[in-house]
Amino acid sequence: MTDTTVDLVVLGGGSAGYAAALRASELGSSVVLIEKDKLGGTCLHRGCVPTKALLHAAEVADDAREGAAYGLRTTFDGVDVPGLHKYKDGIVAKAHKGLTGLVKSRGITVIEGEGTFVGPNSVVVGDDRYIGTNVVLATGSYSKSLPGLNIEGRVITSEQALGLEWIPESAIVLGGGVIGVEFASVWASFGTKVTIVEALPSLVPAEDPWAQKLLERAFRKRKIAFSTGIRFAGVTQDDSGVTVTLEDGKTFSADLLLVAVGRGAATAGCGFEEAGLNMDRGFVITDERLRTNLPNVYAVGDIVPGLQLAHRGFQHGVFVAEDIAGLNPEVIPDSLIPKITYCDPQIASVGLTEAKAAEVHGAENIETFVYDLAGNPKSQILRTAGGVKAVRVKNGPVIGIHLVGARIGDLIGEAQTIVGWEANPEDVAPLVHAHPTQYEAIGEAMLAMAGKPLHVHN
């Protein structure tokens, strides 16, 4: 076995892993980055980037279909599936080329192969062993299923959905979380009859109930059907389609079933338990500084319990590289990490929901305000419904902002700044918000909470 010793060994080349490698290299460390597939991981190749390309194509399809509302003679005549994939895959390929070039330019050694962590500070790939003064584990996540539910034939996950060579006439989506509602939104825009099955009482259950209700109202208007509060019991399939049965006996039939019940930590077969790492349901347990129970071994991204978001993983990677370098970076809690769901309408949030704020601070110590996008001219131009909900401590800072509407995710930057810097509404109210923009809606909400509402009906 050949040994190679460096300052840092990173196992996994997704958002968290390559961020750790890039930042560590920038800080002067020698780095080996091990990846069994392609640099960029799930986000670039099978997640964020290709799905958002499809969602933008879906937005264009809706605009074409609704041209008359804008005084335009446009029609939507269907989907050129090969052309759609060419558009999507071209974006992925360009980003991948840029990433591989960047990693190479930083002098990072990239090892293509399946790595096994053997501890205390080594990763083995084939007949080679890579030893790091520090090791970062960043093996990412995979699409989960349910016990006894096999992914085969017309039962697919998001990975297969991204490569479908046909647009289904009908589809059932199992799971009403982020992945489920995004694919439901895409297919509905392309003309598919969609039904979402969610065991919990509402769609997007991690969001504030106010946002849940607005999304459900919008999906009804778009004729996206959904069943909530009743668990999945089973599925049968044949050459013509699938039939899903719920625990109450109700059935739904469609061309295919998309299983979107969340993502698990991709740690099986990586040697983690055998090496003595503390684990829980496949996740690697760390302290708040992402240190495992083994010295100089860190875990980052989707294998660490919490939000499974590419930008969280990226931040983890940068954080660990700086922590190793002795820069003492600030810990960013998950509550301050922004979330965006890119269905139509979009949902974006940062900070605490009203219920969580009441739990933390006491219901009597918080107040909320909702600004309806009906009063926002730019939103009227975009023909979108939705709003801004702000949650604050009485006579204190804003601790949560929740947004619903077309393209509303673009507003999360200001929302994150307000919540992250613990601004009072009175701090934000004097700031001038350009007109006509959607982000004026945040300004209006802050004005109202500061006691000087303008375009707000009492």
C-alpha positions in Angstrom: 0.0 0.0 0.0 1.3 3.4 -1.0 1.1 6.2 1.7 0.6 9.9 0.9 0.7 12.4 3.8 -0.8 15.9 3.5 -2.2 18.5 5.8 -5.8 17.8 4.9 -7.7 14.8 3.5 -11.3 15.5 2.3 -13.6 12.5 1.6 -16.3 13.7 -0.7 -16.3 16.3 -3.4 -19.7 17.9 -3.1 -20.5 21.4 -1.9 -19.2 20.8 1.6 -16.1 18.8 0.6 -14.9 21.0 -2.2 -15.5 24.2 -0.2 -13.3 22.8 2.6 -10.6 21.9 0.1 -10.6 25.2 -1.7 -10.5 27.3 1.6 -7.8 25.1 3.1 -5.7 25.4 0.0 -6.2 29.1 0.1 -4.9 29.2 3.6 -1.7 27.3 2.7 -2.6 23.7 3.4 -1.7 20.7 1.1 -5.0 19.0 0.3 -6.1 15.6 -1.1 -9.8 15.6 -2.2 -11.3 12.1 -2.8 -14.5 11.8 -4.9 -16.0 8.5 -6.3 -18.1 10.3 -8.9 -17.9 13.9 -10.2 -16.8 17.0 -8.4 -19.8 19.1 -7.4 -21.8 16.2 -5.9 -25.5 15.9 -5.6 -26.2 19.6 -5.8 -24.5 20.2 -9.1 -25.3 17.0 -10.9 -28.5 15.5 -9.4 -30.0 18.2 -7.2 -30.1 22.0 -6.9 -28.7 23.1 -10.3 -30.6 20.7 -12.7 -33.9 21.0 -10.8 -33.7 24.8 -10.8 -33.1 24.7 -14.5 -36.2 22.7 -15.0 -38.1 25.1 -12.7 -37.0 28.0 -14.8 -38.1 26.2 -18.0 -41.5 25.6 -16.2 -41.8 29.3 -15.5 -41.2 30.1 -19.2 -43.8 27.5 -20.1 -46.3 29.2 -17.8 -45.5 32.6 -19.2 -46.0 31.3 -22.8 -49.3 29.8 -21.8 -50.5 33.0 -20.1 -49.2 35.5 -22.7 -52.7 36.9 -23.3 -52.7 38.3 -19.7 -49.7 40.5 -20.7 -51.2 41.5 -24.1 -49.0 39.0 -26.0 -50.0 36.4 -28.6 -48.1 33.4 -27.2 -49.0 29.7 -26.8 -47.5 26.7 -25.0 -47.4 23.8 -27.5 -45.6 21.3 -25.4 -42.1 20.2 -24.2 -39.2 19.4 -26.5 -37.7 16.9 -24.0 -34.3 16.5 -25.8 -34.0 20.3 -26.0 -35.0 20.6 -22.3 -32.3 18.2 -21.3 -29.7 19.9 -23.5 -30.5 23.2 -21.8 -30.3 21.6 -18.3 -27.2 19.5 -19.0 -25.4 22.4 -20.6 -25.7 24.4 -17.4 -24.4 21.5 -15.3 -21.5 20.8 -17.7 -20.4 24.4 -17.7 -20.5 24.7 -13.9 -18.6 21.4 -13.6 -15.9 22.5 -16.0 -15.5 25.7 -14.0 -15.3 23.9 -10.7 -12.7 21.3 -11.9 -10.6 24.1 -13.3 -10.7 26.0 -10.1 -9.8 23.0 -8.0 -6.9 22.2 -10.3 -5.7 25.8 -10.2 -5.5 25.7 -6.4 -3.0 22.8 -6.5 -5.5 20.4 -4.9 -4.8 16.7 -5.6 -8.1 15.1 -6.7 -8.3 11.3 -6.3 -11.1 9.6 -8.3 -12.3 6.5 -6.5 -14.3 5.2 -3.6 -12.7 6.1 -0.3 -13.0 4.3 3.0 -12.2 6.1 6.3 -10.0 3.7 8.4 -9.1 6.1 11.2 -7.6 7.6 13.1 -6.6 10.0 10.2 -6.5 7.9 7.1 -8.6 7.2 4.0 -7.9 4.3 1.8 -8.7 4.2 -1.9 -7.9 0.9 -3.6 -4.2 0.1 -2.7 -3.4 3.7 -1.7 -3.7 5.3 1.7 -4.0 9.1 2.2 -3.0 10.3 5.7 -4.0 13.8 6.8 -3.0 15.9 9.8 -6.8 16.6 9.7 -9.6 14.7 7.9 -12.9 16.1 6.7 -15.7 13.7 6.0 -18.2 15.0 3.5 -19.9 12.0 1.8 -23.2 13.7 1.2 -26.7 12.2 1.0 -29.0 10.0 -1.1 -32.7 9.8 -1.9 -34.5 7.8 0.7 -37.4 5.5 0.3 -39.8 3.8 2.7 -39.5 0.3 4.1 -40.6 -2.2 1.5 -41.0 0.5 -1.2 -38.6 -0.5 -4.0 -37.3 2.1 -6.5 -37.9 0.3 -9.8 -39.9 0.6 -13.0 -42.4 3.4 -12.7 -41.5 4.1 -9.1 -38.7 6.6 -9.2 -36.7 9.2 -7.2 -35.6 12.7 -8.1 -32.5 11.3 -9.8 -34.5 9.3 -12.3 -37.0 12.2 -12.7 -34.3 14.5 -13.8 -33.5 12.2 -16.7 -37.0 11.2 -17.8 -37.2 11.2 -21.6 -41.0 11.8 -21.5 -43.4 14.1 -19.7 -46.0 12.0 -17.8 -49.6 12.8 -18.4 -50.2 12.1 -14.7 -47.9 11.6 -11.7 -48.2 10.9 -8.0 -45.6 12.6 -5.7 -45.0 10.9 -2.4 -43.8 13.6 0.0 -44.9 17.2 0.2 -41.5 18.6 1.3 -39.2 20.7 -0.8 -38.3 18.1 -3.4 -41.9 16.9 -3.8 -43.5 20.3 -4.3 -40.7 21.4 -6.7 -41.2 18.5 -9.0 -45.0 18.8 -8.7 -44.7 22.4 -9.7 -42.5 21.6 -12.7 -44.7 18.8 -14.0 -47.9 20.8 -13.5 -46.4 23.6 -15.6 -45.5 21.1 -18.4 -49.1 19.8 -18.4 -49.0 16.8 -16.1 -51.9 16.1 -13.8 -50.2 15.9 -10.3 -51.3 14.5 -7.0 -49.1 15.0 -3.9 -49.4 12.5 -1.0 -48.1 13.8 2.3 -48.5 12.0 5.6 -48.2 15.1 7.8 -51.1 17.6 8.0 -49.8 20.1 5.5 -47.5 20.6 2.6 -43.9 22.0 3.3 -44.3 21.0 7.0 -41.0 22.6 8.0 -42.3 26.1 7.1 -44.5 28.5 9.0 -48.2 27.5 8.8 -49.0 30.9 7.2 -46.7 29.9 4.3 -48.1 26.4 4.2 -51.7 27.8 3.7 -50.6 30.2 1.0 -48.8 27.5 -1.0 -51.8 25.1 -0.6 -54.1 27.8 -1.9 -51.9 28.5 -4.9 -51.6 24.8 -5.7 -55.4 24.4 -5.6 -55.6 27.3 -8.1 -53.0 25.6 -10.3 -55.0 22.4 -10.1 -52.3 20.5 -8.3 -54.1 18.0 -6.1 -52.8 16.9 -2.7 -53.8 14.5 0.1 -52.4 15.4 3.6 -52.6 13.7 7.0 -53.0 10.1 5.8 -50.0 7.8 5.4 -48.9 5.9 2.4 -49.8 2.1 2.5 -48.4 0.7 -0.7 -48.1 0.8 -4.5 -48.6 -1.6 -7.4 -47.5 -1.1 -10.9 -47.8 -2.6 -14.4 -46.9 -1.6 -17.9 -49.5 1.2 -18.0 -49.0 2.9 -14.6 -49.1 2.8 -10.9 -51.8 2.7 -8.2 -51.0 4.1 -4.8 -53.0 3.1 -1.7 -53.3 5.1 1.5 -53.9 3.7 5.0 -57.5 4.8 4.8 -58.0 2.7 1.7 -58.1 5.6 -0.7 -56.3 5.0 -4.0 -54.7 7.1 -6.7 -53.6 6.0 -10.2 -51.1 7.7 -12.5 -48.3 7.1 -15.0 -45.6 7.0 -12.3 -44.8 7.6 -8.6 -42.1 10.0 -7.6 -40.8 9.1 -4.1 -39.7 12.3 -2.4 -39.6 11.4 1.3 -36.3 13.1 2.1 -32.6 12.4 2.0 -30.5 10.1 4.1 -26.8 10.5 5.1 -24.6 8.6 2.6 -22.4 7.0 5.2 -23.0 3.3 4.6 -19.9 1.4 3.6 -17.6 4.4 4.3 -16.0 2.8 7.3 -17.2 5.4 9.8 -18.7 3.1 12.4 -15.9 0.6 12.2 -13.4 3.5 12.8 -15.2 4.4 16.0 -17.2 7.5 15.0 -20.3 8.3 17.0 -23.3 7.8 14.7 -27.0 8.2 14.9 -29.3 6.7 12.2 -26.6 7.0 9.7 -25.6 10.6 10.6 -22.2 11.5 12.0 -22.5 13.2 15.4 -20.4 16.4 15.9 -20.1 19.2 18.3 -21.1 22.8 17.3 -17.7 23.2 15.7 -18.3 20.1 13.5 -15.6 18.1 15.4 -16.3 14.3 15.7 -15.4 12.2 18.7 -12.1 11.3 17.0 -9.3 13.9 17.2 -8.7 16.1 14.1 -11.6 14.4 12.3 -14.5 16.7 11.2 -17.8 16.0 9.5 -19.6 18.5 7.3 -22.7 18.9 5.1 -25.6 16.5 4.7 -24.0 13.8 7.0 -24.4 16.1 10.0 -27.9 16.2 11.5 -29.8 19.4 10.6 -30.8 21.2 7.4 -29.7 19.4 4.2 -28.9 22.3 2.0 -26.0 22.9 -0.4 -25.2 26.3 1.0 -25.2 24.9 4.6 -22.6 22.4 3.4 -20.6 25.0 1.6 -20.5 27.1 4.8 -19.6 24.1 6.8 -16.6 23.4 4.6 -15.3 27.0 4.8 -15.9 27.0 8.6 -13.9 23.8 9.2 -11.0 24.9 7.0 -10.8 28.2 8.9 -11.2 26.4 12.3 -8.3 24.1 11.4 -6.2 27.1 10.5 -6.9 28.7 13.9 -9.0 31.6 12.6 -11.8 30.8 15.1 -14.7 31.4 12.8 -18.2 32.1 14.1 -20.7 29.3 14.5 -23.8 29.9 12.3 -26.8 28.1 13.7 -29.2 26.4 11.3 -31.9 28.9 12.2 -29.9 31.6 10.5 -29.4 29.7 7.3 -31.9 30.8 4.6 -34.2 28.3 3.0 -35.8 28.6 -0.4 -38.3 26.3 -2.1 -38.4 27.0 -5.8 -41.9 25.9 -6.7 -44.5 28.4 -8.0 -45.1 30.3 -5.8 -41.7 30.2 -4.2 -41.3 30.0 -0.4 -38.3 31.5 1.4 -37.6 31.8 5.1 -34.9 32.6 7.7 -35.0 32.6 11.4 -37.8 31.3 13.6 -41.4 30.5 12.8 -44.1 32.1 14.9 -44.6 28.9 16.8 -40.9 28.4 17.5 -40.5 32.1 18.5 -43.4 31.7 21.0 -41.7 28.5 22.4 -38.4 30.3 22.8 -39.5 33.7 24.0 -43.1 33.1 25.2 -46.1 33.9 23.2 -46.8 37.0 25.1 -43.4 38.4 24.1 -43.6 38.2 20.4 -45.6 40.0 17.7 -46.0 39.4 14.0 -47.0 41.4 10.9 -48.0 40.2 7.4 -47.7 42.4 4.4 -49.8 41.2 1.4 -48.1 41.3 -2.0 -51.4 42.6 -3.4 -50.1 46.1 -2.3 -46.8 45.7 -4.1 -46.7 47.0 -7.7 -43.9 44.8 -8.9 -45.7 41.7 -7.6 -48.8 42.9 -9.5 -46.6 43.2 -12.6 -45.5 39.6 -12.1 -49.1 38.6 -11.4 -48.2 36.8 -8.2 -50.0 36.5 -4.9 -48.2 36.0 -1.6 -46.7 38.1 1.2 -44.1 38.8 3.8 -44.5 37.7 7.4 -42.2 39.1 10.0 -41.8 37.8 13.5 -40.2 40.0 16.2 -39.6 40.1 19.9 -41.8 42.9 21.3 -39.8 46.1 21.4 -36.9 44.0 20.1 -35.3 42.5 17.1 -36.8 40.7 14.1 -36.2 37.0 14.7 -37.9 35.5 11.6 -39.0 36.5 8.1 -41.1 34.3 5.9 -41.9 35.0 2.2 -44.2 33.6 -0.4 -44.6 34.6 -4.0 -43.1 34.3 -7.5 -39.3 34.9 -7.5 -39.6 35.8 -3.8 -36.4 33.8 -3.1 -34.4 36.7 -4.5 -35.5 38.7 -1.4 -33.9 36.3 1.2 -30.6 38.3 1.3 -32.1 41.3 3.0 -34.2 39.1 5.2 -31.1 37.1 6.3 -29.3 40.4 7.0 -32.1 41.7 9.2 -32.4 38.5 11.2 -28.7 37.6 11.3 -27.8 41.1 12.6 -30.7 41.1 15.0 -32.0 44.4 13.6 -35.1 46.0 15.1 -37.8 47.1 12.6 -36.9 50.7 13.6 -33.4 50.1 12.3 -34.6 49.0 8.9 -37.6 51.3 8.4 -35.5 54.4 7.5 -33.6 52.6 4.8 -34.9 53.5 1.3 -36.2 50.6 -0.8 -36.1 51.1 -4.5 -39.4 51.4 -6.4 -41.0 49.4 -8.0 -39.4 46.2 -6.6 -40.6 43.2 -4.7 -38.1 43.9 -1.9 -40.2 47.0 -1.1 -42.5 44.5 0.6 -39.9 43.9 3.3 -39.5 47.6 3.7 -43.3 48.0 4.1 -43.4 45.3 6.7 -40.6 46.9 8.7 -42.3 50.3 8.5 -45.5 48.8 9.8 -43.8 47.1 12.6 -41.9 50.3 13.5 -45.3 52.0 13.9 -45.5 53.9 10.7 -47.4 51.9 8.1 -47.8 53.4 4.6 -49.5 51.2 2.0 -51.3 49.1 4.6 -55.0 48.9 5.2 -55.9 49.0 8.9 
